[in-house]
Amino acid sequence: MTVSYQYDVASSTSGGFIRLLFRWRGSIWKLVYLEMFFFTAAYFALTMLYRFILSDYYKRIFERIVSMCSTFMDLIPLSFVLGFYVSFIATRWWNQYVAIPWPDKLMNSISLYFPGTEEIDRVLRRTLMRYLNLALILVLRSISMAVKRRFPTREHVVEAGFMTKQELELLNSVPNTEFNTFWIPCTWFINLLREAKQECRITDSNGLKLIMEEFNDFRSKCGLLWSYDWISIPLVYTQVVTLATYAFFGACIFGRQYVESPDKPDQNFELYIPVFTIFQLFFYMGLLKVAEQMINPFGDDDEDFELNWIIDRHMKVSFLGVDVLNASPPPLVRDNYYYQLDMKLPYTEAALGYKKKTYRGSVARMQ
């Protein structure tokens, strides 16, 4: 589930960013602690080998390896490669969230243009929304491990009440060896809408057009979600970034070693622990781990989307909107300011600091 910390950074003067450094879930510490451990252990082992085990002859060989690795590190444009890659991944990550369809607009249109309180009217509205949500569930079962664990088979979808057994038989009767059949409930939606039009349960042609426009938008987003899962970022791009990062820090294990040399300044404080190289590891490896976590937001990482919650929310809101809350609206009454021209809107004592005078322009008081 996405880690939210908006409340902690609501005020820039309360030290919110500092407090965020001590969180574990979704933090850089959780992402890079293994790499940090292995890097530090390897660096320390080589330092001990150079100082206490190698003979003078092999020390000279070790020093040449250190010089070669130090030169090699300067040839890797790691900051450019990682920065561009993470920026691309972050944009794609947000676009995938925006692609998740929400049924609210279609729910409102169906409530408006399919009136009636009889059972057939209620069942019609609820079935239309159920087909809509069923299409989304079938897509998410194909791309999300969390949803797949919740609905490992189509029978589990039936048990959860999103589909009937007869509908399951119709769904299974369609050949699906060469393509995904998540769109079949969309065809049921259209057929049911056509029957409602023929039975004059919807008489407004503009309303029917609006429902179809909203439906097509929902259907296209379902297809877009499936396409995001199908078309990944080119593997060679991910391989290049990963190899560059690990090659850089592999070279750092040797290249950042302190070796005995008359032209090298005294660095006794970094003999055994490369402090500033560890900072580099946090920054660069942290960026790579951010990309790894965001490249597939339909998995099990801390920052992945809570799709099962979205399914529950969509289904509950859909049925409430087209059925339970589709009755008569609250009665018309005069509002509290009906007889007032200059309204005095209330503020609590805690909110008085947010009350500001009306801005009348930069030259309003000019004489």
C-alpha positions in Angstrom: 0.0 0.0 0.0 1.2 3.5 -0.8 3.0 5.1 2.1 1.3 8.5 2.8 3.1 11.2 4.8 1.2 14.3 3.7 0.2 15.2 7.3 3.8 15.1 8.5 4.9 17.7 5.9 1.8 19.9 6.1 4.0 22.6 7.7 7.5 23.2 6.6 8.4 24.7 10.0 7.6 21.6 12.1 10.6 19.5 11.0 8.5 17.1 9.0 11.3 16.2 6.6 13.6 15.4 9.5 11.0 13.1 11.1 10.6 11.3 7.8 14.2 10.1 7.9 13.5 7.8 10.9 10.7 5.9 9.2 11.3 2.3 8.1 8.4 1.3 5.8 9.0 2.6 2.3 12.3 4.2 3.4 15.7 4.2 1.7 17.1 2.2 4.7 14.8 -0.7 4.0 15.7 -0.6 0.3 19.5 -0.5 0.4 20.5 -2.1 3.7 21.5 -5.4 2.1 23.6 -3.7 -0.5 25.2 -1.5 2.2 26.1 -4.5 4.3 27.7 -6.5 1.4 29.6 -3.4 0.2 31.0 -2.5 3.6 31.9 -6.1 4.3 33.7 -6.5 1.0 35.5 -3.2 1.4 36.6 -4.1 4.9 37.8 -7.6 3.9 40.0 -6.1 1.1 41.4 -3.5 3.5 42.4 -6.3 5.9 43.8 -8.3 3.1 46.0 -5.4 1.8 47.3 -4.3 5.2 47.9 -7.6 7.1 48.1 -10.5 4.7 49.6 -9.5 1.3 53.3 -9.4 0.7 55.0 -6.4 -0.7 54.9 -7.9 -4.2 51.2 -8.5 -4.2 50.6 -5.1 -2.5 52.1 -3.4 -5.6 49.7 -5.5 -7.8 46.8 -4.5 -5.5 47.8 -0.9 -5.8 47.7 -1.0 -9.6 44.2 -2.6 -9.5 43.1 0.3 -7.2 44.5 2.8 -9.7 42.8 1.1 -12.6 39.4 0.9 -10.8 39.7 4.5 -9.7 40.1 5.6 -13.4 37.3 3.3 -14.5 34.8 4.9 -12.0 35.2 8.3 -13.7 34.2 6.9 -17.0 30.7 5.9 -15.9 28.1 8.8 -16.2 26.0 7.3 -13.4 24.2 10.5 -12.3 23.0 11.2 -15.8 21.9 7.6 -16.5 20.1 7.1 -13.2 18.5 10.5 -13.1 17.0 10.1 -16.6 15.9 6.6 -15.9 14.2 7.4 -12.6 12.4 10.4 -14.1 11.0 8.2 -16.9 9.9 5.5 -14.4 8.2 8.1 -12.1 6.2 9.5 -15.0 5.1 6.1 -16.1 4.2 5.2 -12.5 1.9 8.1 -12.1 0.4 7.6 -15.6 -0.5 4.0 -14.5 -2.3 5.3 -11.5 -4.2 7.8 -13.6 -5.2 4.9 -16.0 -7.1 3.1 -13.2 -10.8 3.7 -14.2 -13.3 5.0 -11.6 -17.0 4.3 -12.1 -18.4 7.4 -10.4 -19.2 9.5 -13.6 -20.9 6.6 -15.2 -22.7 5.8 -12.0 -24.1 9.3 -11.9 -25.3 9.1 -15.5 -27.0 5.8 -15.0 -28.7 7.1 -11.9 -30.0 10.2 -13.9 -31.2 8.5 -17.0 -32.5 5.2 -15.6 -35.1 6.3 -13.1 -37.6 4.1 -11.3 -37.9 2.4 -7.9 -39.4 -1.0 -9.1 -37.3 -4.1 -8.6 -36.6 -4.4 -12.4 -35.2 -0.9 -12.4 -33.0 -1.4 -9.4 -31.7 -4.7 -10.8 -31.0 -3.1 -14.1 -28.9 -0.3 -12.6 -27.1 -2.6 -10.3 -26.3 -5.1 -13.0 -24.9 -2.4 -15.3 -22.5 -1.3 -12.6 -21.6 -4.9 -11.7 -20.6 -5.6 -15.3 -18.5 -2.5 -15.3 -16.7 -3.5 -12.1 -16.4 -7.1 -13.3 -14.4 -6.0 -16.4 -12.0 -4.1 -14.1 -11.6 -7.1 -11.8 -10.8 -9.4 -14.7 -8.1 -6.9 -15.9 -6.6 -6.6 -12.5 -6.5 -10.3 -12.0 -4.3 -10.4 -15.1 -1.7 -7.8 -14.0 -1.7 -7.7 -10.2 -0.3 -10.4 -7.8 -2.4 -9.0 -4.9 -5.7 -9.3 -6.9 -4.7 -12.6 -8.3 -4.1 -13.9 -4.7 -7.6 -12.7 -3.8 -9.2 -14.2 -6.9 -7.0 -17.1 -7.9 -9.7 -18.6 -10.1 -12.8 -17.3 -11.8 -14.9 -19.3 -9.3 -13.6 -17.1 -6.6 -15.0 -14.1 -8.4 -18.4 -15.9 -8.4 -18.1 -16.7 -4.7 -17.4 -13.0 -4.0 -20.6 -12.0 -5.8 -19.1 -10.1 -8.7 -20.4 -12.7 -11.2 -23.1 -15.3 -11.4 -22.5 -19.0 -12.3 -24.5 -18.6 -15.5 -22.3 -15.6 -16.5 -19.2 -17.7 -15.6 -20.4 -20.4 -18.1 -20.8 -17.7 -20.8 -17.4 -16.3 -20.0 -15.7 -19.7 -20.1 -17.4 -20.6 -23.4 -15.5 -17.9 -25.3 -12.1 -19.1 -26.6 -9.3 -17.3 -24.7 -6.1 -19.1 -25.7 -4.9 -16.3 -27.9 -6.2 -13.2 -26.1 -7.5 -11.9 -22.8 -11.3 -11.9 -22.4 -11.7 -9.1 -19.8 -13.8 -7.2 -22.3 -16.7 -9.7 -22.3 -18.6 -8.0 -19.4 -18.4 -4.8 -21.5 -20.3 -6.5 -24.3 -22.9 -7.6 -21.7 -23.2 -4.0 -20.6 -23.8 -2.8 -24.2 -26.4 -5.6 -24.8 -28.2 -4.8 -21.6 -28.2 -1.1 -22.5 -29.7 -1.9 -25.9 -32.5 -4.0 -24.4 -33.3 -1.1 -21.9 -33.5 1.3 -24.9 -35.8 -1.1 -26.8 -38.0 -1.5 -23.7 -38.1 2.3 -23.4 -36.6 2.2 -19.9 -34.3 5.0 -21.2 -35.9 7.6 -23.5 -33.4 10.3 -23.6 -31.1 9.8 -26.6 -28.6 12.4 -25.3 -28.5 10.5 -22.0 -27.8 7.2 -23.9 -25.0 8.9 -25.8 -23.5 10.3 -22.6 -23.6 6.9 -20.9 -21.8 5.3 -23.9 -19.1 8.0 -23.9 -18.4 7.4 -20.2 -18.5 3.7 -20.8 -16.0 3.9 -23.6 -13.7 5.9 -21.5 -13.9 3.3 -18.7 -13.3 0.5 -21.3 -10.3 2.3 -22.8 -8.7 2.7 -19.4 -9.1 -1.0 -18.7 -7.3 -1.7 -22.0 -4.6 0.8 -21.1 -3.9 -0.9 -17.8 -3.5 -4.2 -19.6 -1.2 -2.5 -22.1 1.0 -1.1 -19.4 1.5 -4.6 -18.1 2.1 -6.0 -21.6 4.5 -3.3 -22.9 7.3 -2.9 -20.4 10.2 -0.5 -20.5 12.8 -2.0 -22.9 14.7 -4.6 -21.0 18.0 -3.3 -22.4 17.4 0.1 -20.8 16.9 -1.5 -17.4 19.9 -3.7 -17.8 22.2 -0.8 -18.8 21.1 1.2 -15.7 21.5 -1.8 -13.4 24.9 -2.8 -14.7 26.2 0.7 -14.6 25.2 1.1 -11.0 26.5 -2.2 -9.7 29.7 -1.9 -11.9 30.3 1.5 -10.4 30.1 0.3 -6.8 32.0 -2.9 -7.7 34.8 -0.6 -8.8 34.4 1.5 -5.7 35.3 -1.6 -3.5 38.8 -1.4 -5.1 39.0 2.2 -6.3 38.2 3.8 -3.0 40.8 1.7 -1.0 43.4 3.7 0.8 46.8 2.4 -0.4 50.3 3.5 0.6 51.5 6.2 -1.8 53.8 9.2 -1.2 51.6 11.4 -3.5 48.4 10.6 -1.7 47.2 12.7 1.2 46.7 11.1 4.7 43.3 9.5 4.9 43.6 7.5 8.1 40.0 8.3 9.0 38.8 6.4 6.0 41.1 3.4 6.3 38.4 0.9 7.2 35.1 2.7 6.6 34.6 4.7 3.4 32.3 7.3 4.8 31.7 9.4 1.7 31.5 6.4 -0.6 28.7 5.0 1.7 26.9 8.3 1.2 27.2 7.8 -2.6 25.9 4.3 -2.2 22.8 5.6 -0.4 22.1 8.2 -3.1 22.8 6.2 -6.3 21.6 2.8 -5.1 18.6 4.5 -3.5 17.7 5.9 -6.9 18.0 2.5 -8.5 15.9 0.9 -5.8 13.2 3.6 -6.2 13.0 2.7 -9.9 12.8 -1.0 -9.0 9.9 -0.3 -6.7 8.0 2.0 -9.1 8.5 0.1 -12.3 5.6 -2.2 -11.5 3.1 -0.6 -9.2 0.8 -3.6 -9.3 3.0 -5.8 -7.2 3.8 -6.2 -3.5 6.1 -3.3 -2.8 5.4 -0.6 -0.1 4.6 2.0 -2.8 2.4 -0.2 -4.9 -1.3 0.7 -5.5 -3.8 -0.8 -3.1 -5.9 -2.4 -5.9 -8.0 -4.7 -3.6 -9.2 -1.6 -1.7 -10.0 0.1 -5.0 -12.1 -2.9 -6.0 -14.0 -2.8 -2.7 -14.5 0.9 -2.9 -15.8 0.9 -6.5 -18.3 -1.9 -5.9 -19.7 -0.4 -2.7 -19.9 3.1 -4.2 -21.5 1.8 -7.4 -24.3 0.0 -5.6 -24.9 2.9 -3.2 -25.0 5.5 -6.0 -27.4 3.7 -8.4 -29.7 2.0 -5.8 -29.6 3.0 -2.1 -28.9 6.7 -2.7 -31.0 6.9 -5.9 -34.2 7.8 -4.0 -35.7 11.2 -3.6 -33.2 13.9 -2.6 -33.4 15.8 0.7 -36.3 18.3 0.9 -35.8 21.8 -0.3 -35.3 24.3 2.6 -34.0 27.8 2.9 -30.3 27.9 3.7 -28.8 29.8 6.7 -28.0 32.8 4.6 -31.2 33.1 2.7 -32.0 36.6 4.1 -28.5 38.0 4.2 -26.7 40.0 1.5 -23.4 40.4 3.3 -22.8 37.0 4.7 -20.7 36.6 7.8 -19.2 33.1 7.4 -18.0 31.5 10.7 -14.4 30.6 11.6 -13.3 28.5 14.5 -10.7 30.0 16.8 -8.1 27.6 15.4 -8.9 28.8 11.9 -8.9 32.6 12.5 -5.3 32.9 11.3 -6.4 31.7 7.8 -9.0 34.4 7.4 -7.7 37.1 5.1 -9.0 40.4 3.8 -10.2 40.5 0.2 -7.4 41.3 -2.3 -8.5 44.3 -4.3 -5.6 44.8 -6.7 -2.0 46.2 -6.4 -3.1 49.8 -7.1 -6.4 49.8 -5.2 -5.1 52.3 -2.6 -3.2 54.5 -5.0 -4.0 58.2 -4.6 
